[in-house]
């Protein structure tokens, strides 16, 4: 499979690109039930299947511009992104203030929330253990894409 990503130097073991684009041949489908499941007090099951759910179609808006990458670390825990999660990243989405982005800053791949202020651009973690990264003039910044989904295993 061809890797559509830029090729900056990334230290080994820092990122694992899982898929550069999702398969378009045969969809991965699972039954989708009509009723929502209660996360509070149990309610009777409605045993009605609404349709089949194609996970590719559900998670990917633009297959040609989408890739997945596995998270390493806990800097985005407050945003619900944990170590080992898979991020769905869309290169065609605009990286604007407040979006969670995958970037390469001075050769290091990271995921952070983008903050654009009048006099500063910051990459902000969602964990108080970490400090925001201020993007200074002269630093090399490459935005790989905007996070559009998170896949977890329990």
Rosetta constraint file for C-alpha pairs under 8 A:
AtomPair CA 1 CA 20 HARMONIC 7.41 0.50
AtomPair CA 2 CA 20 HARMONIC 7.23 0.50
AtomPair CA 3 CA 20 HARMONIC 5.80 0.50
AtomPair CA 4 CA 20 HARMONIC 6.59 0.50
AtomPair CA 5 CA 20 HARMONIC 7.96 0.50
AtomPair CA 5 CA 144 HARMONIC 7.23 0.50
AtomPair CA 6 CA 144 HARMONIC 7.68 0.50
AtomPair CA 8 CA 104 HARMONIC 7.76 0.50
AtomPair CA 8 CA 107 HARMONIC 6.31 0.50
AtomPair CA 9 CA 107 HARMONIC 5.54 0.50
AtomPair CA 9 CA 108 HARMONIC 7.90 0.50
AtomPair CA 10 CA 14 HARMONIC 7.00 0.50
AtomPair CA 10 CA 15 HARMONIC 7.86 0.50
AtomPair CA 10 CA 107 HARMONIC 5.66 0.50
AtomPair CA 10 CA 108 HARMONIC 5.90 0.50
AtomPair CA 10 CA 109 HARMONIC 6.65 0.50
AtomPair CA 11 CA 107 HARMONIC 7.82 0.50
AtomPair CA 11 CA 108 HARMONIC 7.17 0.50
AtomPair CA 14 CA 72 HARMONIC 7.15 0.50
AtomPair CA 14 CA 109 HARMONIC 7.05 0.50
AtomPair CA 15 CA 69 HARMONIC 6.89 0.50
AtomPair CA 15 CA 70 HARMONIC 6.56 0.50
AtomPair CA 15 CA 71 HARMONIC 7.22 0.50
AtomPair CA 15 CA 72 HARMONIC 7.27 0.50
AtomPair CA 15 CA 109 HARMONIC 7.01 0.50
AtomPair CA 16 CA 69 HARMONIC 5.67 0.50
AtomPair CA 16 CA 70 HARMONIC 5.63 0.50
AtomPair CA 17 CA 67 HARMONIC 7.39 0.50
AtomPair CA 17 CA 68 HARMONIC 5.93 0.50
AtomPair CA 17 CA 69 HARMONIC 4.45 0.50
AtomPair CA 17 CA 70 HARMONIC 6.70 0.50
AtomPair CA 18 CA 67 HARMONIC 7.35 0.50
AtomPair CA 18 CA 68 HARMONIC 5.26 0.50
AtomPair CA 18 CA 69 HARMONIC 5.36 0.50
AtomPair CA 18 CA 70 HARMONIC 6.91 0.50
AtomPair CA 19 CA 67 HARMONIC 5.34 0.50
AtomPair CA 19 CA 68 HARMONIC 5.26 0.50
AtomPair CA 19 CA 69 HARMONIC 7.40 0.50
AtomPair CA 20 CA 66 HARMONIC 6.49 0.50
AtomPair CA 20 CA 67 HARMONIC 4.24 0.50
AtomPair CA 20 CA 68 HARMONIC 6.56 0.50
AtomPair CA 21 CA 63 HARMONIC 5.76 0.50
AtomPair CA 21 CA 64 HARMONIC 6.15 0.50
AtomPair CA 21 CA 65 HARMONIC 7.14 0.50
AtomPair CA 21 CA 66 HARMONIC 5.42 0.50
AtomPair CA 21 CA 67 HARMONIC 5.16 0.50
AtomPair CA 21 CA 68 HARMONIC 7.80 0.50
AtomPair CA 22 CA 56 HARMONIC 6.68 0.50
AtomPair CA 22 CA 63 HARMONIC 6.29 0.50
AtomPair CA 22 CA 66 HARMONIC 7.49 0.50
AtomPair CA 22 CA 67 HARMONIC 7.35 0.50
AtomPair CA 23 CA 27 HARMONIC 7.31 0.50
AtomPair CA 23 CA 56 HARMONIC 7.77 0.50
AtomPair CA 27 CA 54 HARMONIC 5.97 0.50
AtomPair CA 27 CA 55 HARMONIC 7.56 0.50
AtomPair CA 27 CA 56 HARMONIC 6.72 0.50
AtomPair CA 28 CA 54 HARMONIC 5.47 0.50
AtomPair CA 28 CA 55 HARMONIC 5.90 0.50
AtomPair CA 28 CA 56 HARMONIC 6.73 0.50
AtomPair CA 29 CA 52 HARMONIC 5.90 0.50
AtomPair CA 29 CA 53 HARMONIC 5.13 0.50
AtomPair CA 29 CA 54 HARMONIC 4.32 0.50
AtomPair CA 29 CA 55 HARMONIC 6.19 0.50
AtomPair CA 30 CA 52 HARMONIC 5.43 0.50
AtomPair CA 30 CA 53 HARMONIC 5.20 0.50
AtomPair CA 30 CA 54 HARMONIC 6.73 0.50
AtomPair CA 30 CA 55 HARMONIC 7.80 0.50
AtomPair CA 31 CA 49 HARMONIC 6.58 0.50
AtomPair CA 31 CA 50 HARMONIC 7.74 0.50
AtomPair CA 31 CA 51 HARMONIC 6.15 0.50
AtomPair CA 31 CA 52 HARMONIC 4.49 0.50
AtomPair CA 31 CA 53 HARMONIC 5.88 0.50
AtomPair CA 32 CA 49 HARMONIC 5.82 0.50
AtomPair CA 32 CA 50 HARMONIC 5.68 0.50
AtomPair CA 32 CA 51 HARMONIC 5.34 0.50
AtomPair CA 32 CA 52 HARMONIC 5.34 0.50
AtomPair CA 32 CA 53 HARMONIC 5.51 0.50
AtomPair CA 33 CA 47 HARMONIC 7.32 0.50
AtomPair CA 33 CA 48 HARMONIC 5.88 0.50
AtomPair CA 33 CA 49 HARMONIC 4.23 0.50
AtomPair CA 33 CA 50 HARMONIC 5.09 0.50
AtomPair CA 33 CA 51 HARMONIC 7.07 0.50
AtomPair CA 34 CA 46 HARMONIC 7.68 0.50
AtomPair CA 34 CA 48 HARMONIC 5.81 0.50
AtomPair CA 34 CA 49 HARMONIC 5.60 0.50
AtomPair CA 34 CA 50 HARMONIC 4.62 0.50
AtomPair CA 34 CA 51 HARMONIC 7.96 0.50
AtomPair CA 35 CA 45 HARMONIC 7.75 0.50
AtomPair CA 35 CA 46 HARMONIC 6.17 0.50
AtomPair CA 35 CA 48 HARMONIC 7.40 0.50
AtomPair CA 38 CA 42 HARMONIC 5.88 0.50
AtomPair CA 38 CA 43 HARMONIC 6.51 0.50
AtomPair CA 53 CA 58 HARMONIC 7.41 0.50
AtomPair CA 54 CA 58 HARMONIC 6.18 0.50
AtomPair CA 55 CA 59 HARMONIC 5.98 0.50
AtomPair CA 56 CA 60 HARMONIC 5.65 0.50
AtomPair CA 57 CA 61 HARMONIC 7.06 0.50
AtomPair CA 59 CA 88 HARMONIC 7.31 0.50
AtomPair CA 59 CA 148 HARMONIC 7.77 0.50
AtomPair CA 59 CA 149 HARMONIC 6.57 0.50
AtomPair CA 60 CA 66 HARMONIC 6.85 0.50
AtomPair CA 60 CA 88 HARMONIC 7.55 0.50
AtomPair CA 60 CA 90 HARMONIC 7.97 0.50
AtomPair CA 61 CA 66 HARMONIC 7.96 0.50
AtomPair CA 61 CA 90 HARMONIC 7.85 0.50
AtomPair CA 62 CA 66 HARMONIC 6.13 0.50
AtomPair CA 62 CA 90 HARMONIC 7.07 0.50
AtomPair CA 62 CA 92 HARMONIC 7.43 0.50
AtomPair CA 65 CA 90 HARMONIC 5.62 0.50
AtomPair CA 65 CA 91 HARMONIC 5.15 0.50
AtomPair CA 65 CA 92 HARMONIC 5.85 0.50
AtomPair CA 66 CA 88 HARMONIC 6.98 0.50
AtomPair CA 66 CA 89 HARMONIC 5.58 0.50
AtomPair CA 66 CA 90 HARMONIC 4.48 0.50
AtomPair CA 66 CA 91 HARMONIC 6.18 0.50
AtomPair CA 66 CA 92 HARMONIC 7.95 0.50
AtomPair CA 67 CA 88 HARMONIC 6.13 0.50
AtomPair CA 67 CA 89 HARMONIC 5.43 0.50
AtomPair CA 67 CA 90 HARMONIC 6.69 0.50
AtomPair CA 68 CA 86 HARMONIC 6.34 0.50
AtomPair CA 68 CA 87 HARMONIC 5.40 0.50
AtomPair CA 68 CA 88 HARMONIC 4.77 0.50
AtomPair CA 68 CA 89 HARMONIC 5.88 0.50
AtomPair CA 69 CA 86 HARMONIC 5.60 0.50
AtomPair CA 69 CA 87 HARMONIC 5.37 0.50
AtomPair CA 69 CA 88 HARMONIC 7.00 0.50
AtomPair CA 69 CA 89 HARMONIC 7.61 0.50
AtomPair CA 70 CA 84 HARMONIC 5.87 0.50
AtomPair CA 70 CA 85 HARMONIC 5.72 0.50
AtomPair CA 70 CA 86 HARMONIC 4.47 0.50
AtomPair CA 70 CA 87 HARMONIC 6.24 0.50
AtomPair CA 71 CA 81 HARMONIC 7.84 0.50
AtomPair CA 71 CA 82 HARMONIC 6.96 0.50
AtomPair CA 71 CA 83 HARMONIC 5.33 0.50
AtomPair CA 71 CA 84 HARMONIC 5.10 0.50
AtomPair CA 71 CA 85 HARMONIC 5.41 0.50
AtomPair CA 71 CA 86 HARMONIC 6.20 0.50
AtomPair CA 71 CA 87 HARMONIC 7.11 0.50
AtomPair CA 72 CA 82 HARMONIC 7.90 0.50
AtomPair CA 72 CA 83 HARMONIC 4.92 0.50
AtomPair CA 72 CA 84 HARMONIC 5.96 0.50
AtomPair CA 73 CA 82 HARMONIC 6.99 0.50
AtomPair CA 73 CA 83 HARMONIC 4.83 0.50
AtomPair CA 73 CA 84 HARMONIC 7.87 0.50
AtomPair CA 74 CA 81 HARMONIC 7.52 0.50
AtomPair CA 74 CA 82 HARMONIC 5.68 0.50
AtomPair CA 74 CA 83 HARMONIC 5.69 0.50
AtomPair CA 74 CA 127 HARMONIC 7.32 0.50
AtomPair CA 75 CA 112 HARMONIC 7.86 0.50
AtomPair CA 75 CA 125 HARMONIC 5.33 0.50
AtomPair CA 75 CA 126 HARMONIC 5.85 0.50
AtomPair CA 75 CA 127 HARMONIC 5.17 0.50
AtomPair CA 75 CA 129 HARMONIC 7.63 0.50
AtomPair CA 75 CA 130 HARMONIC 6.54 0.50
AtomPair CA 76 CA 80 HARMONIC 6.85 0.50
AtomPair CA 76 CA 81 HARMONIC 5.30 0.50
AtomPair CA 76 CA 82 HARMONIC 6.75 0.50
AtomPair CA 76 CA 111 HARMONIC 7.57 0.50
AtomPair CA 76 CA 112 HARMONIC 6.84 0.50
AtomPair CA 76 CA 125 HARMONIC 5.55 0.50
AtomPair CA 76 CA 126 HARMONIC 4.42 0.50
AtomPair CA 76 CA 127 HARMONIC 5.86 0.50
AtomPair CA 77 CA 81 HARMONIC 4.99 0.50
AtomPair CA 77 CA 82 HARMONIC 5.35 0.50
AtomPair CA 77 CA 126 HARMONIC 6.01 0.50
AtomPair CA 77 CA 127 HARMONIC 5.98 0.50
AtomPair CA 78 CA 126 HARMONIC 4.70 0.50
AtomPair CA 78 CA 127 HARMONIC 5.66 0.50
AtomPair CA 79 CA 126 HARMONIC 5.91 0.50
AtomPair CA 81 CA 85 HARMONIC 6.57 0.50
AtomPair CA 81 CA 150 HARMONIC 6.99 0.50
AtomPair CA 84 CA 152 HARMONIC 7.83 0.50
AtomPair CA 85 CA 150 HARMONIC 6.65 0.50
AtomPair CA 85 CA 151 HARMONIC 5.78 0.50
AtomPair CA 85 CA 152 HARMONIC 5.11 0.50
AtomPair CA 85 CA 153 HARMONIC 7.26 0.50
AtomPair CA 86 CA 150 HARMONIC 5.73 0.50
AtomPair CA 86 CA 151 HARMONIC 4.97 0.50
AtomPair CA 86 CA 152 HARMONIC 6.63 0.50
AtomPair CA 87 CA 147 HARMONIC 6.38 0.50
AtomPair CA 87 CA 148 HARMONIC 7.59 0.50
AtomPair CA 87 CA 149 HARMONIC 5.83 0.50
AtomPair CA 87 CA 150 HARMONIC 4.69 0.50
AtomPair CA 87 CA 151 HARMONIC 6.34 0.50
AtomPair CA 88 CA 147 HARMONIC 5.74 0.50
AtomPair CA 88 CA 148 HARMONIC 5.58 0.50
AtomPair CA 88 CA 149 HARMONIC 4.79 0.50
AtomPair CA 88 CA 150 HARMONIC 6.05 0.50
AtomPair CA 88 CA 151 HARMONIC 7.66 0.50
AtomPair CA 89 CA 102 HARMONIC 7.51 0.50
AtomPair CA 89 CA 145 HARMONIC 5.63 0.50
AtomPair CA 89 CA 146 HARMONIC 5.38 0.50
AtomPair CA 89 CA 147 HARMONIC 4.44 0.50
AtomPair CA 89 CA 148 HARMONIC 5.73 0.50
AtomPair CA 89 CA 149 HARMONIC 7.18 0.50
AtomPair CA 90 CA 145 HARMONIC 5.23 0.50
AtomPair CA 90 CA 146 HARMONIC 5.37 0.50
AtomPair CA 90 CA 147 HARMONIC 6.42 0.50
AtomPair CA 90 CA 148 HARMONIC 6.56 0.50
AtomPair CA 91 CA 144 HARMONIC 6.10 0.50
AtomPair CA 91 CA 145 HARMONIC 4.11 0.50
AtomPair CA 91 CA 146 HARMONIC 6.39 0.50
AtomPair CA 92 CA 145 HARMONIC 7.11 0.50
AtomPair CA 93 CA 145 HARMONIC 6.76 0.50
AtomPair CA 93 CA 146 HARMONIC 5.92 0.50
AtomPair CA 94 CA 145 HARMONIC 7.90 0.50
AtomPair CA 94 CA 146 HARMONIC 7.15 0.50
AtomPair CA 95 CA 99 HARMONIC 6.32 0.50
AtomPair CA 95 CA 101 HARMONIC 6.86 0.50
AtomPair CA 95 CA 114 HARMONIC 7.59 0.50
AtomPair CA 95 CA 143 HARMONIC 7.76 0.50
AtomPair CA 95 CA 145 HARMONIC 7.03 0.50
AtomPair CA 95 CA 146 HARMONIC 6.06 0.50
AtomPair CA 96 CA 114 HARMONIC 6.95 0.50
AtomPair CA 96 CA 115 HARMONIC 7.95 0.50
AtomPair CA 96 CA 116 HARMONIC 7.68 0.50
AtomPair CA 97 CA 114 HARMONIC 5.44 0.50
AtomPair CA 97 CA 115 HARMONIC 4.94 0.50
AtomPair CA 97 CA 116 HARMONIC 5.30 0.50
AtomPair CA 98 CA 113 HARMONIC 5.96 0.50
AtomPair CA 98 CA 114 HARMONIC 5.36 0.50
AtomPair CA 98 CA 115 HARMONIC 5.74 0.50
AtomPair CA 99 CA 113 HARMONIC 5.60 0.50
AtomPair CA 99 CA 114 HARMONIC 5.62 0.50
AtomPair CA 99 CA 146 HARMONIC 6.74 0.50
AtomPair CA 99 CA 147 HARMONIC 7.64 0.50
AtomPair CA 100 CA 111 HARMONIC 6.94 0.50
AtomPair CA 100 CA 112 HARMONIC 5.54 0.50
AtomPair CA 100 CA 113 HARMONIC 4.17 0.50
AtomPair CA 100 CA 114 HARMONIC 6.08 0.50
AtomPair CA 100 CA 146 HARMONIC 5.93 0.50
AtomPair CA 100 CA 147 HARMONIC 5.58 0.50
AtomPair CA 101 CA 111 HARMONIC 5.61 0.50
AtomPair CA 101 CA 112 HARMONIC 5.69 0.50
AtomPair CA 101 CA 113 HARMONIC 6.06 0.50
AtomPair CA 101 CA 114 HARMONIC 6.54 0.50
AtomPair CA 101 CA 143 HARMONIC 7.09 0.50
AtomPair CA 101 CA 144 HARMONIC 7.47 0.50
AtomPair CA 101 CA 145 HARMONIC 5.74 0.50
AtomPair CA 101 CA 146 HARMONIC 4.43 0.50
AtomPair CA 101 CA 147 HARMONIC 5.60 0.50
AtomPair CA 102 CA 109 HARMONIC 7.22 0.50
AtomPair CA 102 CA 110 HARMONIC 5.79 0.50
AtomPair CA 102 CA 111 HARMONIC 4.44 0.50
AtomPair CA 102 CA 112 HARMONIC 6.77 0.50
AtomPair CA 102 CA 143 HARMONIC 6.21 0.50
AtomPair CA 102 CA 144 HARMONIC 5.46 0.50
AtomPair CA 102 CA 145 HARMONIC 5.52 0.50
AtomPair CA 102 CA 146 HARMONIC 6.31 0.50
AtomPair CA 102 CA 147 HARMONIC 6.95 0.50
AtomPair CA 103 CA 109 HARMONIC 5.74 0.50
AtomPair CA 103 CA 110 HARMONIC 5.55 0.50
AtomPair CA 103 CA 111 HARMONIC 6.29 0.50
AtomPair CA 103 CA 112 HARMONIC 7.96 0.50
AtomPair CA 103 CA 141 HARMONIC 6.93 0.50
AtomPair CA 103 CA 142 HARMONIC 5.56 0.50
AtomPair CA 103 CA 143 HARMONIC 4.34 0.50
AtomPair CA 103 CA 144 HARMONIC 5.27 0.50
AtomPair CA 103 CA 145 HARMONIC 7.18 0.50
AtomPair CA 104 CA 108 HARMONIC 5.15 0.50
AtomPair CA 104 CA 109 HARMONIC 4.35 0.50
AtomPair CA 104 CA 110 HARMONIC 6.27 0.50
AtomPair CA 104 CA 140 HARMONIC 7.80 0.50
AtomPair CA 104 CA 141 HARMONIC 5.74 0.50
AtomPair CA 104 CA 142 HARMONIC 5.08 0.50
AtomPair CA 104 CA 143 HARMONIC 6.42 0.50
AtomPair CA 104 CA 144 HARMONIC 7.29 0.50
AtomPair CA 105 CA 109 HARMONIC 6.54 0.50
AtomPair CA 105 CA 110 HARMONIC 7.56 0.50
AtomPair CA 105 CA 139 HARMONIC 7.21 0.50
AtomPair CA 105 CA 140 HARMONIC 5.74 0.50
AtomPair CA 105 CA 141 HARMONIC 4.64 0.50
AtomPair CA 105 CA 142 HARMONIC 6.55 0.50
AtomPair CA 106 CA 139 HARMONIC 6.19 0.50
AtomPair CA 106 CA 140 HARMONIC 4.94 0.50
AtomPair CA 106 CA 141 HARMONIC 6.43 0.50
AtomPair CA 107 CA 140 HARMONIC 7.60 0.50
AtomPair CA 112 CA 123 HARMONIC 5.36 0.50
AtomPair CA 112 CA 124 HARMONIC 5.40 0.50
AtomPair CA 112 CA 125 HARMONIC 5.27 0.50
AtomPair CA 112 CA 126 HARMONIC 7.56 0.50
AtomPair CA 113 CA 123 HARMONIC 5.56 0.50
AtomPair CA 113 CA 124 HARMONIC 4.97 0.50
AtomPair CA 113 CA 125 HARMONIC 6.35 0.50
AtomPair CA 113 CA 126 HARMONIC 7.63 0.50
AtomPair CA 114 CA 121 HARMONIC 7.49 0.50
AtomPair CA 114 CA 122 HARMONIC 6.05 0.50
AtomPair CA 114 CA 123 HARMONIC 4.99 0.50
AtomPair CA 114 CA 124 HARMONIC 6.35 0.50
AtomPair CA 115 CA 121 HARMONIC 5.82 0.50
AtomPair CA 115 CA 122 HARMONIC 5.01 0.50
AtomPair CA 115 CA 123 HARMONIC 6.23 0.50
AtomPair CA 115 CA 124 HARMONIC 6.89 0.50
AtomPair CA 116 CA 120 HARMONIC 6.18 0.50
AtomPair CA 116 CA 121 HARMONIC 4.62 0.50
AtomPair CA 116 CA 122 HARMONIC 6.39 0.50
AtomPair CA 117 CA 121 HARMONIC 6.04 0.50
AtomPair CA 120 CA 134 HARMONIC 7.19 0.50
AtomPair CA 120 CA 135 HARMONIC 7.31 0.50
AtomPair CA 121 CA 134 HARMONIC 6.12 0.50
AtomPair CA 121 CA 135 HARMONIC 5.52 0.50
AtomPair CA 121 CA 136 HARMONIC 7.90 0.50
AtomPair CA 122 CA 132 HARMONIC 6.36 0.50
AtomPair CA 122 CA 133 HARMONIC 5.52 0.50
AtomPair CA 122 CA 134 HARMONIC 4.55 0.50
AtomPair CA 122 CA 135 HARMONIC 5.77 0.50
AtomPair CA 123 CA 132 HARMONIC 5.64 0.50
AtomPair CA 123 CA 133 HARMONIC 4.99 0.50
AtomPair CA 123 CA 134 HARMONIC 6.48 0.50
AtomPair CA 123 CA 135 HARMONIC 7.47 0.50
AtomPair CA 124 CA 131 HARMONIC 7.23 0.50
AtomPair CA 124 CA 132 HARMONIC 4.41 0.50
AtomPair CA 124 CA 133 HARMONIC 6.35 0.50
AtomPair CA 125 CA 130 HARMONIC 6.34 0.50
AtomPair CA 125 CA 131 HARMONIC 6.88 0.50
AtomPair CA 125 CA 132 HARMONIC 6.03 0.50
AtomPair CA 135 CA 139 HARMONIC 6.62 0.50
AtomPair CA 135 CA 141 HARMONIC 7.88 0.50
